[in-house]
Amino acid sequence: MRLDGKVALITGSTSGIGLGIARALAGAGAAVMLNGFADPAAVAALEGEFREKYKVKVAYSGADVSKPEAVREMIAEAEKTFGRLDVLVNNAGIQHVAPVEEFPPEKWDAILAINLSAAFHAIRAALPGMKSRQWGRIINIASAHGLVASPYKAAYVAAKHGLVGLTKVVAIEAAPFGVTVNAICPGWVLTPLVEKQLEDRAKQKGTTVEQEKIALLAETQPMHRFTSPEQIGALSLFLCSEEAATITGAPLSIDGGWVAH
Ligand code: NAD
């Protein structure tokens, strides 16, 4: 499965799942625009990896996706740099865990802005080009928390449910134009976002991170193993294929059985 000649933009691709997706798409020959926070040396190292290992064109945008204007500029920059944008992966996301009555309103606003509104602004800017070329793939990285809830994650669960809803609406609107829109709903993936939660849990309970890894998986996933960023990259790549041309509007679980029970 090749994506030669195609251009992909993956938000939040300096780390974790987004980086796994960017590697999978570049490995198939797509030019990529990376995005996310990282120091200049780390960005240069990543760009070098993509050029040398995958032999693709690569660019980087440091856009803060919590800012609508920055999102619009990032999409315009991708289109200007590469002449087109075929695959948009809305992946950037943050988490905050607290009981709802103690949930800081500024954390609520930030999570809604980054995990939900950024996808709206990016889709709004990228869809016209995809429609005009009659081909496009939009992949929203939601979560098992886009389908079911856990306590203390009011903003995250609300944003991810919203992202699944947005996915369905845009899928219907884009359907006549050869553009598919899907949501990937991962369970636990061992990335910095989850490592922080494990460290907090270990601190609170006086346990170790290793003990909390086992406890976390046992709480929600019948399959007691983490999904890897590479596995999510592979699913994203499949969604870009011709074989997946009629998969649209779907929340796709990759969660060790989490939402099955
Ligand atoms: P991560 O912390 O490893 O990566 C997050 C990325 O988003 C980083 O590149 C970071 O720089 C970027 N980012 C954060 N705020 C940003 C902003 N304002 N503007 C631009 N970039 C920003 O986290 P991850 O686990 O790889 O998470 C990626 C996505 O996957 C998130 O949407 C998350 O909700 C989702 N997800 C993660 C898990 C999991 O278990 N790790 C499970 C389900 C869904």
Residues whose N, C-alpha, C, O or C-beta is under 5 A from the ligand:
A	BS01	NAD	G12 S13 T14 S15 G16 I17 G18 N35 G36 F37 A63 D64 V65 S66 N91 A92 G93 I114 I141 A142 S143 A144 P186 G187 W188 V189 T191 P192 L193 V194
